């Protein structure tokens, strides 16, 4: 076990964490857009929601 293995694990973990964060941001943006479209479609078909 050399120093290179430790560095690969460290930077690999950081890369994986950064990729997960980017995937989370993309998921949240896409789901927010889809929810807005769904809400608009439901309002069009059924009218405004009464609370």
N, C-alpha and C positions, 0 to 999 in steps of 0.2 A: 504494500500500500504506500504509494508515493504521494507527494504533495499534489501532483496533477489530479489524482482521483478526488481528493478533497475539494479542489477548485472546481472540478467538473460538477460535483454534487451541489456545491454552493451556487454556482452560476446557473446550473440547470434548474434548481429550485426557484431561484429568482425569476428565471425566464418563464417557468410554469406558472408562478404566481402572477406575473404581469399578463400572461396570456389569459388566465382565468379572469382577471380584472377587466380586460378588454372584452372578453366574451360576455361578462355580466353587463357591462355598459351597453353593448349591442343588443342583448336580450331585452333590457329594460326599455330601450328606445323603440324597438320593434313592437313589444307588447303594448306600450303606451299608444302607439299609432293604431294598432289593431283595435284596441279598446275604444279609441275615439271614433273610428269608423263604425264599429258595432253600435255604439251609443247613438251616432247620427242616424244609422239605419233604423234602429228601434224607435227613435223619436219620429222619424218619417212615417213609419208604419202604424205606430200606436199613439203618437202624440207625446207631449211632455209628461214627465213622470210627476205624479202628485205625491206629496209627502204627508 
